[in-house]
Amino acid sequence: MFTIDRVEKSYRKGGLFSKDRLQVLSDISFDWKPGECLGIIGESGCGKSTLGRLLLGIEKPDAGSILWEGKRIADRRTRLGNISAVFQDYTSSINPFYTVEQALLEPLKLQSRNRREHHDKIGRLLVQVGLDPSFREKFPHELSGGEAQRVCIARAVSTEPRCLLLDEAISSLDGSVQIQILDLLKELKTMYNMGYIFITHDIQAAAYLCDRVLIMRSGQIEEIVRTEHLKEVQSPYARKLLQMIIA
């Protein structure tokens, strides 16, 4: 269980010694249940990516708590093996001097030192994300956007996390490739028995993949609704935001 309770986050604005602060997140509270796919959607600037960084322990909240089974997510030992991430910018997510095999090897070496196991697992991972063994020796500049993001997904699931956070992970891809990646994520969810936190501005993608959708507006939660009940959202803002998929 992932428990987010009354989280607040602000940033200093106007220089290092300024006392002025910009409030980015206010009173954020929700739970994520093991195995579910929770979509976090909203317009640009609503705070959803900031929330993603807090959930990953990259940043700390100013107030409130983020707990994984009662333990603070800021503790690296809590995150290890439980949560992993895939980001929007796949071009900078892989070391440009690493081959695909070297990139996939990084997280595996944290789990064990058995080289034979690593070699076999990398082969399985490539097949699972729809890439053939020849990709082992390729460098990032030799990959298409869709191929690079598949490598990022393979690396993220290599440690078999219970939760995979995807922050705008398909937004830089062409439309047809987006559908392929969404279908791949559905397959991997079943294969690894894991859940997702899917951060996106793409409401249709969230509706396609997610069990529940958390709608954000100006740093606050506007509404949380199950995907099959999207037509029943209550707030005018949520209705307007979801118009494109409930028409």
Secondary structure, DSSP 4 states (H G I P E B T S, - for coil): -EEEEEEEEEEE-SSTT---EEEEEEEEEEEE-TT-EEEEE--TTSSHHHHHHHHTTSS--SEEEEEETTEETTSHHHHTTTEEEEES-HHHHS-TTS-HHHHHHHHHHTT---HHHHHHHHHHHHHHTT--GGGGG--GGGS-HHHHHHHHHHHHHTT--SEEEEESTTTTS-HHHHHHHHHHHHHHHHHHT-EEEEEES-HHHHHHH-SEEEEEETTEEEEEEEGGGGGG--SHHHHHHTHHHH-
